[in-house]
Amino acid sequence: MNRLDMIKNAVHKIQGNPELRAAQAKINKRFVKDCNAKIAKIKRREERKLEKEVEAMDENYNHVEPKVARAFADSLVGETYRETTKFDNEWN
């Protein structure tokens, strides 16, 4: 018996054995289940981290209050700001 015949016999033995195929399927199923569990755990950890970062942010992070905006504009452009806003209330 030469080497190729031995390999063919081994392959037929492994592929034709239903018990061995069932054991391999069970191992593969368990591996996939473990991988999915690890992926889900990582996703949950990342979501919790993101939620903590969002909670840590101030609600007014990108919001400027009107009094602060007026004071900033007045200090920055002064006279031009007053001239452009002096008739704002007359339109209402």
mmCIF file as gemmi writes it, N, C-alpha and C atoms, coordinates in Angstrom:
data_model
loop_
_atom_site.group_PDB
_atom_site.id
_atom_site.type_symbol
_atom_site.label_atom_id
_atom_site.label_alt_id
_atom_site.label_comp_id
_atom_site.label_asym_id
_atom_site.label_entity_id
_atom_site.label_seq_id
_atom_site.pdbx_PDB_ins_code
_atom_site.Cartn_x
_atom_site.Cartn_y
_atom_site.Cartn_z
_atom_site.occupancy
_atom_site.B_iso_or_equiv
_atom_site.pdbx_formal_charge
_atom_site.auth_seq_id
_atom_site.auth_asym_id
_atom_site.pdbx_PDB_model_num
ATOM 1 N N . MET Axp A 1 ? 0.858 -1.181 0 1 0 ? 1 A 1
ATOM 2 C CA . MET Axp A 1 ? 0 0 0 1 0 ? 1 A 1
ATOM 3 C C . MET Axp A 1 ? 0.9 1.24 0 1 0 ? 1 A 1
ATOM 4 N N . ASN Axp A 2 ? 0.637 2.09 -0.944 1 0 ? 2 A 1
ATOM 5 C CA . ASN Axp A 2 ? 1.48 3.287 -1.01 1 0 ? 2 A 1
ATOM 6 C C . ASN Axp A 2 ? 0.877 4.422 -0.164 1 0 ? 2 A 1
ATOM 7 N N . ARG Axp A 3 ? 1.554 5.502 -0.146 1 0 ? 3 A 1
ATOM 8 C CA . ARG Axp A 3 ? 1.195 6.633 0.726 1 0 ? 3 A 1
ATOM 9 C C . ARG Axp A 3 ? -0.158 7.234 0.364 1 0 ? 3 A 1
ATOM 10 N N . LEU Axp A 4 ? -0.448 7.438 -0.923 1 0 ? 4 A 1
ATOM 11 C CA . LEU Axp A 4 ? -1.721 8.021 -1.348 1 0 ? 4 A 1
ATOM 12 C C . LEU Axp A 4 ? -2.9 7.132 -0.969 1 0 ? 4 A 1
ATOM 13 N N . ASP Axp A 5 ? -2.756 5.833 -1.079 1 0 ? 5 A 1
ATOM 14 C CA . ASP Axp A 5 ? -3.814 4.918 -0.674 1 0 ? 5 A 1
ATOM 15 C C . ASP Axp A 5 ? -4.083 5.008 0.824 1 0 ? 5 A 1
ATOM 16 N N . MET Axp A 6 ? -3.025 5.159 1.583 1 0 ? 6 A 1
ATOM 17 C CA . MET Axp A 6 ? -3.191 5.299 3.041 1 0 ? 6 A 1
ATOM 18 C C . MET Axp A 6 ? -3.942 6.586 3.386 1 0 ? 6 A 1
ATOM 19 N N . ILE Axp A 7 ? -3.613 7.661 2.695 1 0 ? 7 A 1
ATOM 20 C CA . ILE Axp A 7 ? -4.293 8.94 2.943 1 0 ? 7 A 1
ATOM 21 C C . ILE Axp A 7 ? -5.769 8.833 2.557 1 0 ? 7 A 1
ATOM 22 N N . LYS Axp A 8 ? -6.059 8.205 1.412 1 0 ? 8 A 1
ATOM 23 C CA . LYS Axp A 8 ? -7.45 8.04 0.975 1 0 ? 8 A 1
ATOM 24 C C . LYS Axp A 8 ? -8.24 7.213 1.983 1 0 ? 8 A 1
ATOM 25 N N . ASN Axp A 9 ? -7.649 6.141 2.482 1 0 ? 9 A 1
ATOM 26 C CA . ASN Axp A 9 ? -8.324 5.31 3.478 1 0 ? 9 A 1
ATOM 27 C C . ASN Axp A 9 ? -8.605 6.095 4.761 1 0 ? 9 A 1
ATOM 28 N N . ALA Axp A 10 ? -7.652 6.903 5.197 1 0 ? 10 A 1
ATOM 29 C CA . ALA Axp A 10 ? -7.839 7.708 6.41 1 0 ? 10 A 1
ATOM 30 C C . ALA Axp A 10 ? -8.954 8.732 6.22 1 0 ? 10 A 1
ATOM 31 N N . VAL Axp A 11 ? -8.987 9.348 5.056 1 0 ? 11 A 1
ATOM 32 C CA . VAL Axp A 11 ? -10.031 10.345 4.775 1 0 ? 11 A 1
ATOM 33 C C . VAL Axp A 11 ? -11.399 9.678 4.749 1 0 ? 11 A 1
ATOM 34 N N . HIS Axp A 12 ? -11.52 8.541 4.096 1 0 ? 12 A 1
ATOM 35 C CA . HIS Axp A 12 ? -12.801 7.837 4.046 1 0 ? 12 A 1
ATOM 36 C C . HIS Axp A 12 ? -13.231 7.378 5.436 1 0 ? 12 A 1
ATOM 37 N N . LYS Axp A 13 ? -12.282 6.971 6.238 1 0 ? 13 A 1
ATOM 38 C CA . LYS Axp A 13 ? -12.581 6.528 7.6 1 0 ? 13 A 1
ATOM 39 C C . LYS Axp A 13 ? -13.127 7.694 8.436 1 0 ? 13 A 1
ATOM 40 N N . ILE Axp A 14 ? -12.478 8.85 8.301 1 0 ? 14 A 1
ATOM 41 C CA . ILE Axp A 14 ? -12.912 10.027 9.081 1 0 ? 14 A 1
ATOM 42 C C . ILE Axp A 14 ? -14.246 10.564 8.571 1 0 ? 14 A 1
ATOM 43 N N . GLN Axp A 15 ? -14.383 10.695 7.259 1 0 ? 15 A 1
ATOM 44 C CA . GLN Axp A 15 ? -15.607 11.264 6.701 1 0 ? 15 A 1
ATOM 45 C C . GLN Axp A 15 ? -16.79 10.305 6.81 1 0 ? 15 A 1
ATOM 46 N N . GLY Axp A 16 ? -16.542 9.009 6.795 1 0 ? 16 A 1
ATOM 47 C CA . GLY Axp A 16 ? -17.623 8.043 6.852 1 0 ? 16 A 1
ATOM 48 C C . GLY Axp A 16 ? -18.07 7.716 8.261 1 0 ? 16 A 1
ATOM 49 N N . ASN Axp A 17 ? -17.367 8.172 9.276 1 0 ? 17 A 1
ATOM 50 C CA . ASN Axp A 17 ? -17.702 7.853 10.661 1 0 ? 17 A 1
ATOM 51 C C . ASN Axp A 17 ? -18.692 8.887 11.203 1 0 ? 17 A 1
ATOM 52 N N . PRO Axp A 18 ? -19.968 8.504 11.386 1 0 ? 18 A 1
ATOM 53 C CA . PRO Axp A 18 ? -20.962 9.478 11.854 1 0 ? 18 A 1
ATOM 54 C C . PRO Axp A 18 ? -20.706 9.94 13.288 1 0 ? 18 A 1
ATOM 55 N N . GLU Axp A 19 ? -20.125 9.1 14.12 1 0 ? 19 A 1
ATOM 56 C CA . GLU Axp A 19 ? -19.846 9.501 15.504 1 0 ? 19 A 1
ATOM 57 C C . GLU Axp A 19 ? -18.781 10.598 15.534 1 0 ? 19 A 1
ATOM 58 N N . LEU Axp A 20 ? -17.764 10.41 14.709 1 0 ? 20 A 1
ATOM 59 C CA . LEU Axp A 20 ? -16.699 11.414 14.648 1 0 ? 20 A 1
ATOM 60 C C . LEU Axp A 20 ? -17.228 12.726 14.081 1 0 ? 20 A 1
ATOM 61 N N . ARG Axp A 21 ? -18.063 12.651 13.062 1 0 ? 21 A 1
ATOM 62 C CA . ARG Axp A 21 ? -18.648 13.869 12.482 1 0 ? 21 A 1
ATOM 63 C C . ARG Axp A 21 ? -19.547 14.576 13.49 1 0 ? 21 A 1
ATOM 64 N N . ALA Axp A 22 ? -20.298 13.807 14.28 1 0 ? 22 A 1
ATOM 65 C CA . ALA Axp A 22 ? -21.168 14.398 15.306 1 0 ? 22 A 1
ATOM 66 C C . ALA Axp A 22 ? -20.336 15.088 16.383 1 0 ? 22 A 1
ATOM 67 N N . ALA Axp A 23 ? -19.23 14.446 16.765 1 0 ? 23 A 1
ATOM 68 C CA . ALA Axp A 23 ? -18.351 15.048 17.776 1 0 ? 23 A 1
ATOM 69 C C . ALA Axp A 23 ? -17.732 16.338 17.255 1 0 ? 23 A 1
ATOM 70 N N . GLN Axp A 24 ? -17.325 16.324 15.984 1 0 ? 24 A 1
ATOM 71 C CA . GLN Axp A 24 ? -16.749 17.542 15.401 1 0 ? 24 A 1
ATOM 72 C C . GLN Axp A 24 ? -17.8 18.648 15.302 1 0 ? 24 A 1
ATOM 73 N N . ALA Axp A 25 ? -19.029 18.294 14.937 1 0 ? 25 A 1
ATOM 74 C CA . ALA Axp A 25 ? -20.095 19.292 14.855 1 0 ? 25 A 1
ATOM 75 C C . ALA Axp A 25 ? -20.385 19.888 16.232 1 0 ? 25 A 1
ATOM 76 N N . LYS Axp A 26 ? -20.353 19.032 17.263 1 0 ? 26 A 1
ATOM 77 C CA . LYS Axp A 26 ? -20.595 19.502 18.63 1 0 ? 26 A 1
ATOM 78 C C . LYS Axp A 26 ? -19.496 20.481 19.069 1 0 ? 26 A 1
ATOM 79 N N . ILE Axp A 27 ? -18.253 20.127 18.751 1 0 ? 27 A 1
ATOM 80 C CA . ILE Axp A 27 ? -17.122 21.004 19.099 1 0 ? 27 A 1
ATOM 81 C C . ILE Axp A 27 ? -17.238 22.333 18.356 1 0 ? 27 A 1
ATOM 82 N N . ASN Axp A 28 ? -17.584 22.285 17.08 1 0 ? 28 A 1
ATOM 83 C CA . ASN Axp A 28 ? -17.73 23.518 16.289 1 0 ? 28 A 1
ATOM 84 C C . ASN Axp A 28 ? -18.859 24.385 16.834 1 0 ? 28 A 1
ATOM 85 N N . LYS Axp A 29 ? -19.978 23.752 17.189 1 0 ? 29 A 1
ATOM 86 C CA . LYS Axp A 29 ? -21.121 24.499 17.724 1 0 ? 29 A 1
ATOM 87 C C . LYS Axp A 29 ? -20.748 25.187 19.034 1 0 ? 29 A 1
ATOM 88 N N . ARG Axp A 30 ? -20.015 24.461 19.877 1 0 ? 30 A 1
ATOM 89 C CA . ARG Axp A 30 ? -19.58 25.03 21.154 1 0 ? 30 A 1
ATOM 90 C C . ARG Axp A 30 ? -18.617 26.197 20.934 1 0 ? 30 A 1
ATOM 91 N N . PHE Axp A 31 ? -17.699 26.034 19.986 1 0 ? 31 A 1
ATOM 92 C CA . PHE Axp A 31 ? -16.74 27.089 19.67 1 0 ? 31 A 1
ATOM 93 C C . PHE Axp A 31 ? -17.453 28.355 19.203 1 0 ? 31 A 1
ATOM 94 N N . VAL Axp A 32 ? -18.429 28.187 18.302 1 0 ? 32 A 1
ATOM 95 C CA . VAL Axp A 32 ? -19.184 29.338 17.801 1 0 ? 32 A 1
ATOM 96 C C . VAL Axp A 32 ? -19.955 29.995 18.938 1 0 ? 32 A 1
ATOM 97 N N . LYS Axp A 33 ? -20.545 29.2 19.807 1 0 ? 33 A 1
ATOM 98 C CA . LYS Axp A 33 ? -21.295 29.741 20.943 1 0 ? 33 A 1
ATOM 99 C C . LYS Axp A 33 ? -20.377 30.546 21.865 1 0 ? 33 A 1
ATOM 100 N N . ASP Axp A 34 ? -19.191 30.007 22.155 1 0 ? 34 A 1
ATOM 101 C CA . ASP Axp A 34 ? -18.23 30.718 23 1 0 ? 34 A 1
ATOM 102 C C . ASP Axp A 34 ? -17.779 32.028 22.354 1 0 ? 34 A 1
ATOM 103 N N . CYS Axp A 35 ? -17.529 31.981 21.052 1 0 ? 35 A 1
ATOM 104 C CA . CYS Axp A 35 ? -17.109 33.203 20.347 1 0 ? 35 A 1
ATOM 105 C C . CYS Axp A 35 ? -18.207 34.258 20.377 1 0 ? 35 A 1
ATOM 106 N N . ASN Axp A 36 ? -19.444 33.842 20.146 1 0 ? 36 A 1
ATOM 107 C CA . ASN Axp A 36 ? -20.562 34.793 20.184 1 0 ? 36 A 1
ATOM 108 C C . ASN Axp A 36 ? -20.735 35.384 21.58 1 0 ? 36 A 1
ATOM 109 N N . ALA Axp A 37 ? -20.526 34.561 22.619 1 0 ? 37 A 1
ATOM 110 C CA . ALA Axp A 37 ? -20.622 35.061 23.987 1 0 ? 37 A 1
ATOM 111 C C . ALA Axp A 37 ? -19.541 36.102 24.261 1 0 ? 37 A 1
ATOM 112 N N . LYS Axp A 38 ? -18.325 35.842 23.793 1 0 ? 38 A 1
ATOM 113 C CA . LYS Axp A 38 ? -17.234 36.807 23.99 1 0 ? 38 A 1
ATOM 114 C C . LYS Axp A 38 ? -17.507 38.104 23.239 1 0 ? 38 A 1
ATOM 115 N N . ILE Axp A 39 ? -18.017 37.988 22.032 1 0 ? 39 A 1
ATOM 116 C CA . ILE Axp A 39 ? -18.343 39.183 21.244 1 0 ? 39 A 1
ATOM 117 C C . ILE Axp A 39 ? -19.426 39.998 21.935 1 0 ? 39 A 1
ATOM 118 N N . ALA Axp A 40 ? -20.46 39.317 22.448 1 0 ? 40 A 1
ATOM 119 C CA . ALA Axp A 40 ? -21.544 40.015 23.144 1 0 ? 40 A 1
ATOM 120 C C . ALA Axp A 40 ? -21.025 40.712 24.399 1 0 ? 40 A 1
ATOM 121 N N . LYS Axp A 41 ? -20.117 40.063 25.115 1 0 ? 41 A 1
ATOM 122 C CA . LYS Axp A 41 ? -19.54 40.655 26.321 1 0 ? 41 A 1
ATOM 123 C C . LYS Axp A 41 ? -18.757 41.92 25.982 1 0 ? 41 A 1
ATOM 124 N N . ILE Axp A 42 ? -17.976 41.868 24.913 1 0 ? 42 A 1
ATOM 125 C CA . ILE Axp A 42 ? -17.208 43.045 24.489 1 0 ? 42 A 1
ATOM 126 C C . ILE Axp A 42 ? -18.143 44.173 24.072 1 0 ? 42 A 1
ATOM 127 N N . LYS Axp A 43 ? -19.207 43.845 23.347 1 0 ? 43 A 1
ATOM 128 C CA . LYS Axp A 43 ? -20.169 44.87 22.92 1 0 ? 43 A 1
ATOM 129 C C . LYS Axp A 43 ? -20.847 45.521 24.12 1 0 ? 43 A 1
ATOM 130 N N . ARG Axp A 44 ? -21.248 44.698 25.108 1 0 ? 44 A 1
ATOM 131 C CA . ARG Axp A 44 ? -21.88 45.262 26.314 1 0 ? 44 A 1
ATOM 132 C C . ARG Axp A 44 ? -20.923 46.191 27.043 1 0 ? 44 A 1
ATOM 133 N N . ARG Axp A 45 ? -19.649 45.787 27.14 1 0 ? 45 A 1
ATOM 134 C CA . ARG Axp A 45 ? -18.651 46.622 27.816 1 0 ? 45 A 1
ATOM 135 C C . ARG Axp A 45 ? -18.486 47.953 27.087 1 0 ? 45 A 1
ATOM 136 N N . GLU Axp A 46 ? -18.426 47.908 25.754 1 0 ? 46 A 1
ATOM 137 C CA . GLU Axp A 46 ? -18.278 49.139 24.971 1 0 ? 46 A 1
ATOM 138 C C . GLU Axp A 46 ? -19.514 50.032 25.106 1 0 ? 46 A 1
ATOM 139 N N . GLU Axp A 47 ? -20.706 49.423 25.134 1 0 ? 47 A 1
ATOM 140 C CA . GLU Axp A 47 ? -21.927 50.224 25.295 1 0 ? 47 A 1
ATOM 141 C C . GLU Axp A 47 ? -21.964 50.901 26.654 1 0 ? 47 A 1
ATOM 142 N N . ARG Axp A 48 ? -21.568 50.165 27.708 1 0 ? 48 A 1
ATOM 143 C CA . ARG Axp A 48 ? -21.536 50.779 29.042 1 0 ? 48 A 1
ATOM 144 C C . ARG Axp A 48 ? -20.528 51.928 29.084 1 0 ? 48 A 1
ATOM 145 N N . LYS Axp A 49 ? -19.387 51.723 28.452 1 0 ? 49 A 1
ATOM 146 C CA . LYS Axp A 49 ? -18.366 52.777 28.412 1 0 ? 49 A 1
ATOM 147 C C . LYS Axp A 49 ? -18.897 54.01 27.693 1 0 ? 49 A 1
ATOM 148 N N . LEU Axp A 50 ? -19.58 53.802 26.572 1 0 ? 50 A 1
ATOM 149 C CA . LEU Axp A 50 ? -20.147 54.915 25.824 1 0 ? 50 A 1
ATOM 150 C C . LEU Axp A 50 ? -21.226 55.635 26.632 1 0 ? 50 A 1
ATOM 151 N N . GLU Axp A 51 ? -22.067 54.869 27.328 1 0 ? 51 A 1
ATOM 152 C CA . GLU Axp A 51 ? -23.104 55.487 28.156 1 0 ? 51 A 1
ATOM 153 C C . GLU Axp A 51 ? -22.498 56.335 29.261 1 0 ? 51 A 1
ATOM 154 N N . LYS Axp A 52 ? -21.427 55.853 29.886 1 0 ? 52 A 1
ATOM 155 C CA . LYS Axp A 52 ? -20.758 56.631 30.933 1 0 ? 52 A 1
ATOM 156 C C . LYS Axp A 52 ? -20.187 57.924 30.369 1 0 ? 52 A 1
ATOM 157 N N . GLU Axp A 53 ? -19.617 57.855 29.174 1 0 ? 53 A 1
ATOM 158 C CA . GLU Axp A 53 ? -19.063 59.065 28.555 1 0 ? 53 A 1
ATOM 159 C C . GLU Axp A 53 ? -20.161 60.073 28.236 1 0 ? 53 A 1
ATOM 160 N N . VAL Axp A 54 ? -21.3 59.597 27.761 1 0 ? 54 A 1
ATOM 161 C CA . VAL Axp A 54 ? -22.408 60.49 27.44 1 0 ? 54 A 1
ATOM 162 C C . VAL Axp A 54 ? -22.974 61.114 28.707 1 0 ? 54 A 1
ATOM 163 N N . GLU Axp A 55 ? -23.098 60.328 29.773 1 0 ? 55 A 1
ATOM 164 C CA . GLU Axp A 55 ? -23.605 60.865 31.038 1 0 ? 55 A 1
ATOM 165 C C . GLU Axp A 55 ? -22.653 61.89 31.635 1 0 ? 55 A 1
ATOM 166 N N . ALA Axp A 56 ? -21.363 61.703 31.397 1 0 ? 56 A 1
ATOM 167 C CA . ALA Axp A 56 ? -20.375 62.623 31.956 1 0 ? 56 A 1
ATOM 168 C C . ALA Axp A 56 ? -20.392 63.981 31.262 1 0 ? 56 A 1
ATOM 169 N N . MET Axp A 57 ? -20.909 64.011 30.046 1 0 ? 57 A 1
ATOM 170 C CA . MET Axp A 57 ? -20.938 65.28 29.321 1 0 ? 57 A 1
ATOM 171 C C . MET Axp A 57 ? -21.972 66.216 29.938 1 0 ? 57 A 1
ATOM 172 N N . ASP Axp A 58 ? -21.676 67.474 29.924 1 0 ? 58 A 1
ATOM 173 C CA . ASP Axp A 58 ? -22.598 68.482 30.424 1 0 ? 58 A 1
ATOM 174 C C . ASP Axp A 58 ? -23.72 68.672 29.403 1 0 ? 58 A 1
ATOM 175 N N . GLU Axp A 59 ? -24.933 68.91 29.889 1 0 ? 59 A 1
ATOM 176 C CA . GLU Axp A 59 ? -26.054 69.107 28.972 1 0 ? 59 A 1
ATOM 177 C C . GLU Axp A 59 ? -25.865 70.358 28.112 1 0 ? 59 A 1
ATOM 178 N N . ASN Axp A 60 ? -25.229 71.364 28.651 1 0 ? 60 A 1
ATOM 179 C CA . ASN Axp A 60 ? -25.021 72.61 27.927 1 0 ? 60 A 1
ATOM 180 C C . ASN Axp A 60 ? -23.641 72.652 27.273 1 0 ? 60 A 1
ATOM 181 N N . TYR Axp A 61 ? -23.144 71.519 26.888 1 0 ? 61 A 1
ATOM 182 C CA . TYR Axp A 61 ? -21.788 71.44 26.343 1 0 ? 61 A 1
ATOM 183 C C . TYR Axp A 61 ? -21.615 72.31 25.107 1 0 ? 61 A 1
ATOM 184 N N . ASN Axp A 62 ? -22.574 72.27 24.182 1 0 ? 62 A 1
ATOM 185 C CA . ASN Axp A 62 ? -22.49 73.063 22.958 1 0 ? 62 A 1
ATOM 186 C C . ASN Axp A 62 ? -23.508 74.195 22.945 1 0 ? 62 A 1
ATOM 187 N N . HIS Axp A 63 ? -23.989 74.558 24.088 1 0 ? 63 A 1
ATOM 188 C CA . HIS Axp A 63 ? -25.042 75.56 24.179 1 0 ? 63 A 1
ATOM 189 C C . HIS Axp A 63 ? -24.493 76.817 24.848 1 0 ? 63 A 1
ATOM 190 N N . VAL Axp A 64 ? -24.741 77.943 24.263 1 0 ? 64 A 1
ATOM 191 C CA . VAL Axp A 64 ? -24.309 79.211 24.846 1 0 ? 64 A 1
ATOM 192 C C . VAL Axp A 64 ? -25.561 79.962 25.282 1 0 ? 64 A 1
ATOM 193 N N . GLU Axp A 65 ? -25.584 80.406 26.513 1 0 ? 65 A 1
ATOM 194 C CA . GLU Axp A 65 ? -26.743 81.125 27.02 1 0 ? 65 A 1
ATOM 195 C C . GLU Axp A 65 ? -26.775 82.533 26.423 1 0 ? 65 A 1
ATOM 196 N N . PRO Axp A 66 ? -27.98 83.079 26.255 1 0 ? 66 A 1
ATOM 197 C CA . PRO Axp A 66 ? -28.115 84.39 25.61 1 0 ? 66 A 1
ATOM 198 C C . PRO Axp A 66 ? -27.32 85.51 26.288 1 0 ? 66 A 1
ATOM 199 N N . LYS Axp A 67 ? -27.308 85.565 27.623 1 0 ? 67 A 1
ATOM 200 C CA . LYS Axp A 67 ? -26.579 86.632 28.317 1 0 ? 67 A 1
ATOM 201 C C . LYS Axp A 67 ? -25.084 86.545 28.039 1 0 ? 67 A 1
ATOM 202 N N . VAL Axp A 68 ? -24.563 85.332 28.038 1 0 ? 68 A 1
ATOM 203 C CA . VAL Axp A 68 ? -23.137 85.139 27.776 1 0 ? 68 A 1
ATOM 204 C C . VAL Axp A 68 ? -22.822 85.498 26.325 1 0 ? 68 A 1
ATOM 205 N N . ALA Axp A 69 ? -23.72 85.12 25.412 1 0 ? 69 A 1
ATOM 206 C CA . ALA Axp A 69 ? -23.502 85.42 23.994 1 0 ? 69 A 1
ATOM 207 C C . ALA Axp A 69 ? -23.509 86.929 23.762 1 0 ? 69 A 1
ATOM 208 N N . ARG Axp A 70 ? -24.45 87.628 24.397 1 0 ? 70 A 1
ATOM 209 C CA . ARG Axp A 70 ? -24.51 89.093 24.238 1 0 ? 70 A 1
ATOM 210 C C . ARG Axp A 70 ? -23.245 89.755 24.792 1 0 ? 70 A 1
ATOM 211 N N . ALA Axp A 71 ? -22.8 89.306 25.967 1 0 ? 71 A 1
ATOM 212 C CA . ALA Axp A 71 ? -21.598 89.879 26.575 1 0 ? 71 A 1
ATOM 213 C C . ALA Axp A 71 ? -20.367 89.608 25.701 1 0 ? 71 A 1
ATOM 214 N N . PHE Axp A 72 ? -20.276 88.412 25.167 1 0 ? 72 A 1
ATOM 215 C CA . PHE Axp A 72 ? -19.144 88.074 24.302 1 0 ? 72 A 1
ATOM 216 C C . PHE Axp A 72 ? -19.168 88.915 23.034 1 0 ? 72 A 1
ATOM 217 N N . ALA Axp A 73 ? -20.338 89.015 22.425 1 0 ? 73 A 1
ATOM 218 C CA . ALA Axp A 73 ? -20.453 89.804 21.197 1 0 ? 73 A 1
ATOM 219 C C . ALA Axp A 73 ? -20.16 91.276 21.475 1 0 ? 73 A 1
ATOM 220 N N . ASP Axp A 74 ? -20.636 91.777 22.601 1 0 ? 74 A 1
ATOM 221 C CA . ASP Axp A 74 ? -20.403 93.184 22.946 1 0 ? 74 A 1
ATOM 222 C C . ASP Axp A 74 ? -18.918 93.443 23.169 1 0 ? 74 A 1
ATOM 223 N N . SER Axp A 75 ? -18.233 92.532 23.813 1 0 ? 75 A 1
ATOM 224 C CA . SER Axp A 75 ? -16.806 92.745 24.061 1 0 ? 75 A 1
ATOM 225 C C . SER Axp A 75 ? -15.986 92.574 22.783 1 0 ? 75 A 1
ATOM 226 N N . LEU Axp A 76 ? -16.472 91.746 21.871 1 0 ? 76 A 1
ATOM 227 C CA . LEU Axp A 76 ? -15.714 91.462 20.668 1 0 ? 76 A 1
ATOM 228 C C . LEU Axp A 76 ? -15.912 92.535 19.596 1 0 ? 76 A 1
ATOM 229 N N . VAL Axp A 77 ? -17.177 92.868 19.323 1 0 ? 77 A 1
ATOM 230 C CA . VAL Axp A 77 ? -17.447 93.813 18.24 1 0 ? 77 A 1
ATOM 231 C C . VAL Axp A 77 ? -18.094 95.101 18.701 1 0 ? 77 A 1
ATOM 232 N N . GLY Axp A 78 ? -18.582 95.145 19.93 1 0 ? 78 A 1
ATOM 233 C CA . GLY Axp A 78 ? -19.06 96.376 20.556 1 0 ? 78 A 1
ATOM 234 C C . GLY Axp A 78 ? -20.073 97.168 19.757 1 0 ? 78 A 1
ATOM 235 N N . GLU Axp A 79 ? -19.629 98.268 19.183 1 0 ? 79 A 1
ATOM 236 C CA . GLU Axp A 79 ? -20.51 99.221 18.483 1 0 ? 79 A 1
ATOM 237 C C . GLU Axp A 79 ? -21.247 98.562 17.317 1 0 ? 79 A 1
ATOM 238 N N . THR Axp A 80 ? -20.602 97.769 16.548 1 0 ? 80 A 1
ATOM 239 C CA . THR Axp A 80 ? -21.257 97.107 15.413 1 0 ? 80 A 1
ATOM 240 C C . THR Axp A 80 ? -22.379 96.21 15.897 1 0 ? 80 A 1
ATOM 241 N N . TYR Axp A 81 ? -22.17 95.497 16.98 1 0 ? 81 A 1
ATOM 242 C CA . TYR Axp A 81 ? -23.202 94.631 17.538 1 0 ? 81 A 1
ATOM 243 C C . TYR Axp A 81 ? -24.407 95.451 17.983 1 0 ? 81 A 1
ATOM 244 N N . ARG Axp A 82 ? -24.165 96.544 18.678 1 0 ? 82 A 1
ATOM 245 C CA . ARG Axp A 82 ? -25.282 97.371 19.159 1 0 ? 82 A 1
ATOM 246 C C . ARG Axp A 82 ? -26.07 97.972 17.995 1 0 ? 82 A 1
ATOM 247 N N . GLU Axp A 83 ? -25.374 98.384 16.956 1 0 ? 83 A 1
ATOM 248 C CA . GLU Axp A 83 ? -26.062 98.966 15.8 1 0 ? 83 A 1
ATOM 249 C C . GLU Axp A 83 ? -26.91 97.929 15.063 1 0 ? 83 A 1
ATOM 250 N N . THR Axp A 84 ? -26.462 96.712 14.994 1 0 ? 84 A 1
ATOM 251 C CA . THR Axp A 84 ? -27.231 95.695 14.264 1 0 ? 84 A 1
ATOM 252 C C . THR Axp A 84 ? -28.371 95.121 15.085 1 0 ? 84 A 1
ATOM 253 N N . THR Axp A 85 ? -28.303 95.207 16.394 1 0 ? 85 A 1
ATOM 254 C CA . THR Axp A 85 ? -29.365 94.623 17.217 1 0 ? 85 A 1
ATOM 255 C C . THR Axp A 85 ? -30.312 95.652 17.825 1 0 ? 85 A 1
ATOM 256 N N . LYS Axp A 86 ? -30.11 96.911 17.613 1 0 ? 86 A 1
ATOM 257 C CA . LYS Axp A 86 ? -30.962 97.89 18.293 1 0 ? 86 A 1
ATOM 258 C C . LYS Axp A 86 ? -32.397 97.901 17.767 1 0 ? 86 A 1
ATOM 259 N N . PHE Axp A 87 ? -32.633 97.435 16.537 1 0 ? 87 A 1
ATOM 260 C CA . PHE Axp A 87 ? -33.993 97.414 15.993 1 0 ? 87 A 1
ATOM 261 C C . PHE Axp A 87 ? -34.614 96.013 15.991 1 0 ? 87 A 1
ATOM 262 N N . ASP Axp A 88 ? -33.991 95.075 16.673 1 0 ? 88 A 1
ATOM 263 C CA . ASP Axp A 88 ? -34.507 93.692 16.676 1 0 ? 88 A 1
ATOM 264 C C . ASP Axp A 88 ? -35.9 93.589 17.262 1 0 ? 88 A 1
ATOM 265 N N . ASN Axp A 89 ? -36.198 94.307 18.321 1 0 ? 89 A 1
ATOM 266 C CA . ASN Axp A 89 ? -37.498 94.186 18.97 1 0 ? 89 A 1
ATOM 267 C C . ASN Axp A 89 ? -38.597 94.978 18.274 1 0 ? 89 A 1
ATOM 268 N N . GLU Axp A 90 ? -38.27 95.855 17.355 1 0 ? 90 A 1
ATOM 269 C CA . GLU Axp A 90 ? -39.28 96.65 16.671 1 0 ? 90 A 1
ATOM 270 C C . GLU Axp A 90 ? -40.046 95.853 15.627 1 0 ? 90 A 1
ATOM 271 N N . TRP Axp A 91 ? -39.518 94.741 15.181 1 0 ? 91 A 1
ATOM 272 C CA . TRP Axp A 91 ? -40.191 93.947 14.158 1 0 ? 91 A 1
ATOM 273 C C . TRP Axp A 91 ? -41.299 93.098 14.755 1 0 ? 91 A 1
ATOM 274 N N . ASN Axp A 92 ? -41.306 92.857 16.024 1 0 ? 92 A 1
ATOM 275 C CA . ASN Axp A 92 ? -42.31 91.975 16.636 1 0 ? 92 A 1
ATOM 276 C C . ASN Axp A 92 ? -43.511 92.714 17.033 1 0 ? 92 A 1
